[in-house]
Amino acid sequence: MSEATPDRLDRIERILEQTAQLAQQTAQLAQQTAQQQQQLTSRFDSLVSETQRLFNRLGEQQSLTSSAVESLSDAVTRLTQNAEADRVRWRETQNEIRQIWQYLLQQRGNGRGEG
């Protein structure tokens, strides 16, 4: 059994060396994972910050757009009212011109009849 003991001790030493190597690799992987996690956290924080900034900007743009749409709507309403008023005035002017034309035609006709 004394001969088996050195082999067994050698195996135990190899296992301990492998375990130490694995522990070292695990520690390195844990450190790399922690660094990657920190980078991802930083990127995520930046993304959240940028997203918030964009949402704020979109809100401001939406307010400006709403104001512009209201202003345009008011302008179109005024233009429509002005166009309708102009149409009414144009009809009235046409009627006045017709009346004047008819009056002139009557005066001309009356002038011939008397002459």
Residue pairs with C-beta under 8 A, 6 or more apart in sequence:
none
